[in-house]
Amino acid sequence: MNYHNKKFRPVSNTENGETSEETIFHYKQEGNILTSTYTGGKILKGHLIGMVDEKGNIDMRYHQVNEKGELMTGVCKSRPEILENGKIRLHETWKWTSGDLSEGKSILEEI
């Protein structure tokens, strides 16, 4: 699976997350290395880097600056699902490595 030049938007997130439907992720992929910039909603600027396995699963790390001016960091594992329309839905399990160190789940869909 290749995520290069695909854009994603969260469709759900747990309350302790900062992404929302206003957040847009723009993915780039070279080989099995995935990067993304993202912004929108509570997030002024964010970046992620990850590794994609042969099934399209992503193991990533992220950092972002929120609207409060805080630098937040975390880890995330993402599992793809191909929808009937051919778009990708990502099922994510994540954990903050800053702040309260809480965990959450989110779903992103390709736009």
Secondary structure as UniProt FT lines:
FT   TURN            4..5
FT   STRAND          7..13
FT   TURN            15..16
FT   TURN            21..22
FT   STRAND          24..30
FT   TURN            31..32
FT   STRAND          33..40
FT   TURN            41..42
FT   STRAND          43..52
FT   TURN            54..55
FT   STRAND          58..66
FT   TURN            67..68
FT   STRAND          71..82
FT   TURN            84..85
FT   STRAND          88..96
FT   TURN            99..100
FT   STRAND          103..110
//
